[in-house]
Each structure stands twice: as C-alpha cells, then as structure tokens.
Amino acid sequence: MIGVIEMPHNYAIVIFYSDEDEGFIAVVPELPGCSAFGEIEEEALQEAKVAIDLWLDTAREEGREIPEPSGREHLREILAGGCCPRGDGIDPFFALASTYAIKRS
C-alpha cells in the first residue's frame, strides 16, 4: 500500500512496503534524500515527519535552497499518472493503486 500524506509544509510523503527491508519506507520526493523506515505504516509516517523537520533545519543551516512544496499539486500528478517528472523514480501505477491524503493534526 502507498500513501501520499500532505504535511503542514505541504510536502507529499509516499509510503510503501519493502519486502527487502521487511517494513515500510516513507519517501519525501520533493526533498532529495529525505526518507524514513518503520515496521508499520504509522511508524514510517512519524519518522518521515521527523526527517522532514531535520532536512529543512539542515538545509537552512547549510544555506541550501529549500524546494517550494507542491502538496496537492504533487498528489494531482500522481493521480494523473505523471508523478515522476522530477525523476523521483516512483512508479505512478503503483502509487495510483492505493493513494490517500491525510492532514497532519
């Protein structure tokens, strides 16, 4: 199952199960290298939230450019089957199979 979660920063999070890792991987396609692992989806999501905050803090400290979040627009790309224009490597068919959006409380 894959999920796309909209954060207060409006960055999409893609969560998928990895047979190889025997757990869930959460990837933030708009933030290169930003990902997390969890034995269950909820754990991967929580870890991804931490990873986003750390990624943004580090980027600010190092003076790196912070991408503008596309949030809902990225979800629309996934649903339209065009989620890989940035070369993020996510299979749009797989992403479309079970996509959902959740607002962080």
Phi and psi in radians as a Rosetta constraint file:
Dihedral C 1 N 2 CA 2 C 2 CIRCULARHARMONIC -2.069 0.35
Dihedral N 2 CA 2 C 2 N 3 CIRCULARHARMONIC 2.516 0.35
Dihedral C 2 N 3 CA 3 C 3 CIRCULARHARMONIC -2.304 0.35
Dihedral N 3 CA 3 C 3 N 4 CIRCULARHARMONIC 2.512 0.35
Dihedral C 3 N 4 CA 4 C 4 CIRCULARHARMONIC -2.002 0.35
Dihedral N 4 CA 4 C 4 N 5 CIRCULARHARMONIC 2.092 0.35
Dihedral C 4 N 5 CA 5 C 5 CIRCULARHARMONIC -1.964 0.35
Dihedral N 5 CA 5 C 5 N 6 CIRCULARHARMONIC 2.324 0.35
Dihedral C 5 N 6 CA 6 C 6 CIRCULARHARMONIC -1.636 0.35
Dihedral N 6 CA 6 C 6 N 7 CIRCULARHARMONIC 2.214 0.35
Dihedral C 6 N 7 CA 7 C 7 CIRCULARHARMONIC -1.745 0.35
Dihedral N 7 CA 7 C 7 N 8 CIRCULARHARMONIC 2.935 0.35
Dihedral C 7 N 8 CA 8 C 8 CIRCULARHARMONIC -0.978 0.35
Dihedral N 8 CA 8 C 8 N 9 CIRCULARHARMONIC -0.542 0.35
Dihedral C 8 N 9 CA 9 C 9 CIRCULARHARMONIC -1.359 0.35
Dihedral N 9 CA 9 C 9 N 10 CIRCULARHARMONIC -0.155 0.35
Dihedral C 9 N 10 CA 10 C 10 CIRCULARHARMONIC 1.179 0.35
Dihedral N 10 CA 10 C 10 N 11 CIRCULARHARMONIC 0.419 0.35
Dihedral C 10 N 11 CA 11 C 11 CIRCULARHARMONIC -1.496 0.35
Dihedral N 11 CA 11 C 11 N 12 CIRCULARHARMONIC 2.384 0.35
Dihedral C 11 N 12 CA 12 C 12 CIRCULARHARMONIC -1.347 0.35
Dihedral N 12 CA 12 C 12 N 13 CIRCULARHARMONIC 2.522 0.35
Dihedral C 12 N 13 CA 13 C 13 CIRCULARHARMONIC -2.128 0.35
Dihedral N 13 CA 13 C 13 N 14 CIRCULARHARMONIC 2.210 0.35
Dihedral C 13 N 14 CA 14 C 14 CIRCULARHARMONIC -1.844 0.35
Dihedral N 14 CA 14 C 14 N 15 CIRCULARHARMONIC 2.196 0.35
Dihedral C 14 N 15 CA 15 C 15 CIRCULARHARMONIC -2.036 0.35
Dihedral N 15 CA 15 C 15 N 16 CIRCULARHARMONIC 2.275 0.35
Dihedral C 15 N 16 CA 16 C 16 CIRCULARHARMONIC -2.514 0.35
Dihedral N 16 CA 16 C 16 N 17 CIRCULARHARMONIC 2.729 0.35
Dihedral C 16 N 17 CA 17 C 17 CIRCULARHARMONIC -1.505 0.35
Dihedral N 17 CA 17 C 17 N 18 CIRCULARHARMONIC 2.352 0.35
Dihedral C 17 N 18 CA 18 C 18 CIRCULARHARMONIC -1.948 0.35
Dihedral N 18 CA 18 C 18 N 19 CIRCULARHARMONIC 1.990 0.35
Dihedral C 18 N 19 CA 19 C 19 CIRCULARHARMONIC -1.067 0.35
Dihedral N 19 CA 19 C 19 N 20 CIRCULARHARMONIC -0.707 0.35
Dihedral C 19 N 20 CA 20 C 20 CIRCULARHARMONIC -1.074 0.35
Dihedral N 20 CA 20 C 20 N 21 CIRCULARHARMONIC -0.735 0.35
Dihedral C 20 N 21 CA 21 C 21 CIRCULARHARMONIC -1.590 0.35
Dihedral N 21 CA 21 C 21 N 22 CIRCULARHARMONIC -0.167 0.35
Dihedral C 21 N 22 CA 22 C 22 CIRCULARHARMONIC 0.951 0.35
Dihedral N 22 CA 22 C 22 N 23 CIRCULARHARMONIC 0.826 0.35
Dihedral C 22 N 23 CA 23 C 23 CIRCULARHARMONIC -3.037 0.35
Dihedral N 23 CA 23 C 23 N 24 CIRCULARHARMONIC -3.049 0.35
Dihedral C 23 N 24 CA 24 C 24 CIRCULARHARMONIC -1.726 0.35
Dihedral N 24 CA 24 C 24 N 25 CIRCULARHARMONIC 2.405 0.35
Dihedral C 24 N 25 CA 25 C 25 CIRCULARHARMONIC -1.925 0.35
Dihedral N 25 CA 25 C 25 N 26 CIRCULARHARMONIC 2.306 0.35
Dihedral C 25 N 26 CA 26 C 26 CIRCULARHARMONIC -1.978 0.35
Dihedral N 26 CA 26 C 26 N 27 CIRCULARHARMONIC 2.191 0.35
Dihedral C 26 N 27 CA 27 C 27 CIRCULARHARMONIC -2.120 0.35
Dihedral N 27 CA 27 C 27 N 28 CIRCULARHARMONIC 2.451 0.35
Dihedral C 27 N 28 CA 28 C 28 CIRCULARHARMONIC -1.931 0.35
Dihedral N 28 CA 28 C 28 N 29 CIRCULARHARMONIC 1.615 0.35
Dihedral C 28 N 29 CA 29 C 29 CIRCULARHARMONIC -0.993 0.35
Dihedral N 29 CA 29 C 29 N 30 CIRCULARHARMONIC -0.531 0.35
Dihedral C 29 N 30 CA 30 C 30 CIRCULARHARMONIC -1.376 0.35
Dihedral N 30 CA 30 C 30 N 31 CIRCULARHARMONIC -0.231 0.35
Dihedral C 30 N 31 CA 31 C 31 CIRCULARHARMONIC -2.040 0.35
Dihedral N 31 CA 31 C 31 N 32 CIRCULARHARMONIC 1.675 0.35
Dihedral C 31 N 32 CA 32 C 32 CIRCULARHARMONIC -0.879 0.35
Dihedral N 32 CA 32 C 32 N 33 CIRCULARHARMONIC 2.233 0.35
Dihedral C 32 N 33 CA 33 C 33 CIRCULARHARMONIC 1.438 0.35
Dihedral N 33 CA 33 C 33 N 34 CIRCULARHARMONIC -0.008 0.35
Dihedral C 33 N 34 CA 34 C 34 CIRCULARHARMONIC -1.542 0.35
Dihedral N 34 CA 34 C 34 N 35 CIRCULARHARMONIC 1.925 0.35
Dihedral C 34 N 35 CA 35 C 35 CIRCULARHARMONIC -2.675 0.35
Dihedral N 35 CA 35 C 35 N 36 CIRCULARHARMONIC 2.942 0.35
Dihedral C 35 N 36 CA 36 C 36 CIRCULARHARMONIC -2.657 0.35
Dihedral N 36 CA 36 C 36 N 37 CIRCULARHARMONIC 2.903 0.35
Dihedral C 36 N 37 CA 37 C 37 CIRCULARHARMONIC -2.249 0.35
Dihedral N 37 CA 37 C 37 N 38 CIRCULARHARMONIC 2.588 0.35
Dihedral C 37 N 38 CA 38 C 38 CIRCULARHARMONIC -2.688 0.35
Dihedral N 38 CA 38 C 38 N 39 CIRCULARHARMONIC 2.593 0.35
Dihedral C 38 N 39 CA 39 C 39 CIRCULARHARMONIC -1.230 0.35
Dihedral N 39 CA 39 C 39 N 40 CIRCULARHARMONIC -0.454 0.35
Dihedral C 39 N 40 CA 40 C 40 CIRCULARHARMONIC -2.227 0.35
Dihedral N 40 CA 40 C 40 N 41 CIRCULARHARMONIC 2.825 0.35
Dihedral C 40 N 41 CA 41 C 41 CIRCULARHARMONIC -0.977 0.35
Dihedral N 41 CA 41 C 41 N 42 CIRCULARHARMONIC -0.773 0.35
Dihedral C 41 N 42 CA 42 C 42 CIRCULARHARMONIC -1.068 0.35
Dihedral N 42 CA 42 C 42 N 43 CIRCULARHARMONIC -0.663 0.35
Dihedral C 42 N 43 CA 43 C 43 CIRCULARHARMONIC -1.180 0.35
Dihedral N 43 CA 43 C 43 N 44 CIRCULARHARMONIC -0.734 0.35
Dihedral C 43 N 44 CA 44 C 44 CIRCULARHARMONIC -1.082 0.35
Dihedral N 44 CA 44 C 44 N 45 CIRCULARHARMONIC -0.702 0.35
Dihedral C 44 N 45 CA 45 C 45 CIRCULARHARMONIC -1.103 0.35
Dihedral N 45 CA 45 C 45 N 46 CIRCULARHARMONIC -0.842 0.35
Dihedral C 45 N 46 CA 46 C 46 CIRCULARHARMONIC -1.049 0.35
Dihedral N 46 CA 46 C 46 N 47 CIRCULARHARMONIC -0.746 0.35
Dihedral C 46 N 47 CA 47 C 47 CIRCULARHARMONIC -1.163 0.35
Dihedral N 47 CA 47 C 47 N 48 CIRCULARHARMONIC -0.597 0.35
Dihedral C 47 N 48 CA 48 C 48 CIRCULARHARMONIC -1.159 0.35
Dihedral N 48 CA 48 C 48 N 49 CIRCULARHARMONIC -0.658 0.35
Dihedral C 48 N 49 CA 49 C 49 CIRCULARHARMONIC -1.065 0.35
Dihedral N 49 CA 49 C 49 N 50 CIRCULARHARMONIC -0.746 0.35
Dihedral C 49 N 50 CA 50 C 50 CIRCULARHARMONIC -1.130 0.35
Dihedral N 50 CA 50 C 50 N 51 CIRCULARHARMONIC -0.763 0.35
Dihedral C 50 N 51 CA 51 C 51 CIRCULARHARMONIC -1.075 0.35
Dihedral N 51 CA 51 C 51 N 52 CIRCULARHARMONIC -0.683 0.35
Dihedral C 51 N 52 CA 52 C 52 CIRCULARHARMONIC -1.081 0.35
Dihedral N 52 CA 52 C 52 N 53 CIRCULARHARMONIC -0.850 0.35
Dihedral C 52 N 53 CA 53 C 53 CIRCULARHARMONIC -1.041 0.35
Dihedral N 53 CA 53 C 53 N 54 CIRCULARHARMONIC -0.762 0.35
Dihedral C 53 N 54 CA 54 C 54 CIRCULARHARMONIC -1.153 0.35
Dihedral N 54 CA 54 C 54 N 55 CIRCULARHARMONIC -0.723 0.35
Dihedral C 54 N 55 CA 55 C 55 CIRCULARHARMONIC -1.043 0.35
Dihedral N 55 CA 55 C 55 N 56 CIRCULARHARMONIC -0.837 0.35
Dihedral C 55 N 56 CA 56 C 56 CIRCULARHARMONIC -1.131 0.35
Dihedral N 56 CA 56 C 56 N 57 CIRCULARHARMONIC -0.747 0.35
Dihedral C 56 N 57 CA 57 C 57 CIRCULARHARMONIC -1.047 0.35
Dihedral N 57 CA 57 C 57 N 58 CIRCULARHARMONIC -0.795 0.35
Dihedral C 57 N 58 CA 58 C 58 CIRCULARHARMONIC -1.130 0.35
Dihedral N 58 CA 58 C 58 N 59 CIRCULARHARMONIC -0.742 0.35
Dihedral C 58 N 59 CA 59 C 59 CIRCULARHARMONIC -1.071 0.35
Dihedral N 59 CA 59 C 59 N 60 CIRCULARHARMONIC -0.734 0.35
Dihedral C 59 N 60 CA 60 C 60 CIRCULARHARMONIC -1.107 0.35
Dihedral N 60 CA 60 C 60 N 61 CIRCULARHARMONIC -0.812 0.35
Dihedral C 60 N 61 CA 61 C 61 CIRCULARHARMONIC -1.063 0.35
Dihedral N 61 CA 61 C 61 N 62 CIRCULARHARMONIC -0.645 0.35
Dihedral C 61 N 62 CA 62 C 62 CIRCULARHARMONIC -1.588 0.35
Dihedral N 62 CA 62 C 62 N 63 CIRCULARHARMONIC -0.013 0.35
Dihedral C 62 N 63 CA 63 C 63 CIRCULARHARMONIC 1.240 0.35
Dihedral N 63 CA 63 C 63 N 64 CIRCULARHARMONIC 0.390 0.35
Dihedral C 63 N 64 CA 64 C 64 CIRCULARHARMONIC -1.393 0.35
Dihedral N 64 CA 64 C 64 N 65 CIRCULARHARMONIC 2.697 0.35
Dihedral C 64 N 65 CA 65 C 65 CIRCULARHARMONIC -1.211 0.35
Dihedral N 65 CA 65 C 65 N 66 CIRCULARHARMONIC 2.371 0.35
Dihedral C 65 N 66 CA 66 C 66 CIRCULARHARMONIC -1.834 0.35
Dihedral N 66 CA 66 C 66 N 67 CIRCULARHARMONIC 2.077 0.35
Dihedral C 66 N 67 CA 67 C 67 CIRCULARHARMONIC -1.083 0.35
Dihedral N 67 CA 67 C 67 N 68 CIRCULARHARMONIC 2.476 0.35
Dihedral C 67 N 68 CA 68 C 68 CIRCULARHARMONIC -1.205 0.35
Dihedral N 68 CA 68 C 68 N 69 CIRCULARHARMONIC 2.305 0.35
Dihedral C 68 N 69 CA 69 C 69 CIRCULARHARMONIC -1.217 0.35
Dihedral N 69 CA 69 C 69 N 70 CIRCULARHARMONIC 2.485 0.35
Dihedral C 69 N 70 CA 70 C 70 CIRCULARHARMONIC -1.836 0.35
Dihedral N 70 CA 70 C 70 N 71 CIRCULARHARMONIC -0.233 0.35
Dihedral C 70 N 71 CA 71 C 71 CIRCULARHARMONIC 0.739 0.35
Dihedral N 71 CA 71 C 71 N 72 CIRCULARHARMONIC -1.908 0.35
Dihedral C 71 N 72 CA 72 C 72 CIRCULARHARMONIC -1.068 0.35
Dihedral N 72 CA 72 C 72 N 73 CIRCULARHARMONIC -0.590 0.35
Dihedral C 72 N 73 CA 73 C 73 CIRCULARHARMONIC -1.091 0.35
Dihedral N 73 CA 73 C 73 N 74 CIRCULARHARMONIC -0.688 0.35
Dihedral C 73 N 74 CA 74 C 74 CIRCULARHARMONIC -1.136 0.35
Dihedral N 74 CA 74 C 74 N 75 CIRCULARHARMONIC -0.686 0.35
Dihedral C 74 N 75 CA 75 C 75 CIRCULARHARMONIC -1.091 0.35
Dihedral N 75 CA 75 C 75 N 76 CIRCULARHARMONIC -0.731 0.35
Dihedral C 75 N 76 CA 76 C 76 CIRCULARHARMONIC -1.062 0.35
Dihedral N 76 CA 76 C 76 N 77 CIRCULARHARMONIC -0.691 0.35
Dihedral C 76 N 77 CA 77 C 77 CIRCULARHARMONIC -1.059 0.35
Dihedral N 77 CA 77 C 77 N 78 CIRCULARHARMONIC -0.752 0.35
Dihedral C 77 N 78 CA 78 C 78 CIRCULARHARMONIC -1.092 0.35
Dihedral N 78 CA 78 C 78 N 79 CIRCULARHARMONIC -0.827 0.35
Dihedral C 78 N 79 CA 79 C 79 CIRCULARHARMONIC -1.157 0.35
Dihedral N 79 CA 79 C 79 N 80 CIRCULARHARMONIC -0.483 0.35
Dihedral C 79 N 80 CA 80 C 80 CIRCULARHARMONIC -1.470 0.35
Dihedral N 80 CA 80 C 80 N 81 CIRCULARHARMONIC -0.077 0.35
Dihedral C 80 N 81 CA 81 C 81 CIRCULARHARMONIC 1.480 0.35
Dihedral N 81 CA 81 C 81 N 82 CIRCULARHARMONIC 0.249 0.35
Dihedral C 81 N 82 CA 82 C 82 CIRCULARHARMONIC -2.136 0.35
Dihedral N 82 CA 82 C 82 N 83 CIRCULARHARMONIC 0.791 0.35
Dihedral C 82 N 83 CA 83 C 83 CIRCULARHARMONIC -1.393 0.35
Dihedral N 83 CA 83 C 83 N 84 CIRCULARHARMONIC -0.052 0.35
Dihedral C 83 N 84 CA 84 C 84 CIRCULARHARMONIC -1.884 0.35
Dihedral N 84 CA 84 C 84 N 85 CIRCULARHARMONIC 0.405 0.35
Dihedral C 84 N 85 CA 85 C 85 CIRCULARHARMONIC -1.120 0.35
Dihedral N 85 CA 85 C 85 N 86 CIRCULARHARMONIC -0.399 0.35
Dihedral C 85 N 86 CA 86 C 86 CIRCULARHARMONIC -1.567 0.35
Dihedral N 86 CA 86 C 86 N 87 CIRCULARHARMONIC 0.028 0.35
Dihedral C 86 N 87 CA 87 C 87 CIRCULARHARMONIC 1.312 0.35
Dihedral N 87 CA 87 C 87 N 88 CIRCULARHARMONIC 0.533 0.35
Dihedral C 87 N 88 CA 88 C 88 CIRCULARHARMONIC -1.346 0.35
Dihedral N 88 CA 88 C 88 N 89 CIRCULARHARMONIC -0.127 0.35
Dihedral C 88 N 89 CA 89 C 89 CIRCULARHARMONIC 1.335 0.35
Dihedral N 89 CA 89 C 89 N 90 CIRCULARHARMONIC 0.163 0.35
Dihedral C 89 N 90 CA 90 C 90 CIRCULARHARMONIC -1.488 0.35
Dihedral N 90 CA 90 C 90 N 91 CIRCULARHARMONIC 2.241 0.35
Dihedral C 90 N 91 CA 91 C 91 CIRCULARHARMONIC -1.244 0.35
Dihedral N 91 CA 91 C 91 N 92 CIRCULARHARMONIC 1.986 0.35
Dihedral C 91 N 92 CA 92 C 92 CIRCULARHARMONIC -1.083 0.35
Dihedral N 92 CA 92 C 92 N 93 CIRCULARHARMONIC -0.580 0.35
Dihedral C 92 N 93 CA 93 C 93 CIRCULARHARMONIC -1.130 0.35
Dihedral N 93 CA 93 C 93 N 94 CIRCULARHARMONIC -0.780 0.35
Dihedral C 93 N 94 CA 94 C 94 CIRCULARHARMONIC -1.126 0.35
Dihedral N 94 CA 94 C 94 N 95 CIRCULARHARMONIC -0.731 0.35
Dihedral C 94 N 95 CA 95 C 95 CIRCULARHARMONIC -1.112 0.35
Dihedral N 95 CA 95 C 95 N 96 CIRCULARHARMONIC -0.683 0.35
Dihedral C 95 N 96 CA 96 C 96 CIRCULARHARMONIC -1.197 0.35
Dihedral N 96 CA 96 C 96 N 97 CIRCULARHARMONIC -0.452 0.35
Dihedral C 96 N 97 CA 97 C 97 CIRCULARHARMONIC -0.984 0.35
Dihedral N 97 CA 97 C 97 N 98 CIRCULARHARMONIC -0.689 0.35
Dihedral C 97 N 98 CA 98 C 98 CIRCULARHARMONIC -2.640 0.35
Dihedral N 98 CA 98 C 98 N 99 CIRCULARHARMONIC 1.223 0.35
Dihedral C 98 N 99 CA 99 C 99 CIRCULARHARMONIC -1.685 0.35
Dihedral N 99 CA 99 C 99 N 100 CIRCULARHARMONIC 2.432 0.35
Dihedral C 99 N 100 CA 100 C 100 CIRCULARHARMONIC -2.586 0.35
Dihedral N 100 CA 100 C 100 N 101 CIRCULARHARMONIC 2.760 0.35
Dihedral C 100 N 101 CA 101 C 101 CIRCULARHARMONIC -2.082 0.35
Dihedral N 101 CA 101 C 101 N 102 CIRCULARHARMONIC 2.372 0.35
Dihedral C 101 N 102 CA 102 C 102 CIRCULARHARMONIC -2.290 0.35
Dihedral N 102 CA 102 C 102 N 103 CIRCULARHARMONIC 2.348 0.35
Dihedral C 102 N 103 CA 103 C 103 CIRCULARHARMONIC -1.554 0.35
Dihedral N 103 CA 103 C 103 N 104 CIRCULARHARMONIC 2.355 0.35
Dihedral C 103 N 104 CA 104 C 104 CIRCULARHARMONIC -1.243 0.35
Dihedral N 104 CA 104 C 104 N 105 CIRCULARHARMONIC 2.303 0.35
